[in-house]
């Protein structure tokens, strides 16, 4: 299975900076949309990573 280097780098950076990301998402009472921004970023990254791949079934 091929693992994209950029994706591996992003996952590693996420693990390193997880405490800061968690406090940014959870501790902001006024900005209720921050978790949604985070998950939108995750979905966009997954789409960007898979856009050039062909499905297994042709």
C-alpha positions in Angstrom: 0.0 0.0 0.0 1.4 3.4 -1.0 1.3 6.1 1.7 1.6 9.7 0.4 4.5 11.5 2.0 2.7 14.7 2.4 -0.2 12.9 4.2 2.3 11.2 6.5 3.9 14.6 7.2 0.5 16.2 8.0 -0.5 13.3 10.3 2.9 13.6 12.1 2.5 17.4 12.5 -1.1 16.9 13.8 0.2 14.5 16.5 2.9 16.9 17.6 0.6 20.0 17.7 -2.5 18.1 19.0 -2.6 19.9 22.4 -2.7 23.3 20.8 -5.2 22.2 18.2 -7.5 20.8 20.9 -7.4 23.9 23.0 -8.1 26.0 19.9 -11.2 23.9 19.1 -12.6 23.4 22.6 -11.8 26.5 24.6 -13.4 29.1 22.4 -16.9 29.6 23.6 -17.8 32.3 21.1 -16.6 30.6 18.0 -19.0 27.6 17.8 -18.0 26.8 14.2 -14.3 26.0 14.9 -14.8 22.2 15.1 -16.7 22.4 11.8 -13.8 24.2 10.2 -11.4 21.5 11.4 -13.5 18.7 10.0 -14.0 20.6 6.7 -10.2 20.8 6.5 -10.0 17.0 7.1 -12.5 16.2 4.4 -10.8 18.6 1.9 -7.4 17.0 2.7 -8.8 13.5 2.1 -10.4 14.6 -1.2 -7.2 16.3 -2.3 -5.2 13.1 -1.5 -7.6 10.8 -3.4 -8.5 12.9 -6.4 -5.9 11.4 -8.8 -6.4 7.8 -7.8 -8.5 5.5 -9.9 -11.1 3.2 -8.3 -10.2 -0.5 -7.9 -13.2 -1.6 -9.9 -13.3 -0.6 -13.5 
